[in-house]
Amino acid sequence: MSGRAAVIGAGSWGTALANLLAKKGTETVLWSYEADVAATVNADHANPRYLEGVALAPSLRATGEMAEALAGADLVVSVSPSHVVRRVMGDAARFIEPGAVVVSASKGIENESLMTMDEVLAEVLAGAGAAGCAYLSGPSFALEVGMEHPTAVTIAATSEEVARRAQEAFQTRYFRVYTSTDVRGVELGGSLKNVIAIAAGVVDGLGFGNNSRAALITRGLAEITRLGVAAGADPRTFAGLAGMGDLILTCTGALSRNRSVGVELGRGRTLDDILGGMVQVAEGVRTAKSAHGLARKLGIEMPIVDTMHAILFEGLDPREAVTTLMLREPKAEVWG
């Protein structure tokens, strides 16, 4: 797959993926909601607002015009924040070329509908004539991809042909792509890990150590798997890159926006204050509300997710939350 690519969304991850494709030799156009970001990409071959310190391929072009970005593209990459994917890709649908492969790299669950991005795209692209959709996830900080650090990800699609085309498009010497047919597991793993990452940040912000963090990550993975299986996912997916891999990275890495939100919550700052000072989106905040609702809908017990919902939206004190979690009724480690 070596035609033309359109990357819809010029945040850190969209810019990193567009740069990867352009450096690989694919004619790539980056669509930006912000006109000044597009202008800077074109004039300076950089995106200092979202991907500071990374020199972009001179061949990478940016535009604020959706029709221009999508004209002739046989690969379309959706990388907007999850809460605007419905609107942005709804606007894009009429410009998508027949037979194009659409790759979603957004991670999240809508608050109102409780839909993951595969379900959202199935609705908004129903008449677009695309060949199919694939879903990219895994442990991949945008900055490190921009710096060409060795990275491995998963691309899931119900069609093996679509997965193979997407794999071929992104595979490079530093970006290794595995395929999967478990769209449900890859989507839920990539979304729910952001909620656990905020919790891991709270643990760090409260001054607790490695024991606490390891327990939080492990039990967080158990919750993700429990919900995923109830939603129809393959449990093996959560032991892979889109599950355990992404969870470990987001819970421990200094570049994790979600973990950073948790750290500041643990230190006593309010959520409004924290979010007011952020340029980029911490997906886990919105996803905590969706995950809480989805768990209740499916009848799945998720104590960490429920606790994070209480901290973020109900005013629960983080230190009190730790005590509440620790004093829950004792159980066997594997109980369903």
Buried (B, 14 or more C-beta within 10 A) or exposed (E): BEEBBBBBBBBBBBBBBBBBBBBBEBBBBBBBBBEEBBBBBBEEBBBEBBBEEBEBBEBBBBBBEBEEBBBEBBBBBBBBBBBBBBEBBBEBBEBBBEEBBBBBBBBBBBBEEBBBBBBBBEEBBEEBEBBBBBBBBBBBBBBBBBBBEEBBBBBBBBBEEBBBBBBEBBBBEEBBBBBBBBBBBBBBBBBBBBBBBBBBBBBBBBEBEEEBBBBBBEBBBBBBBBBBBBBEBBEEBBBBBBBBBBBBBBBBBEEBBBBBBBBBBBBEBEBEEBEEEEEEBBBBBBBBBBBBBBBEEBEBBBEBBBBBBBBBEEEBEBEEBBEBBEEEEEEEEEEE
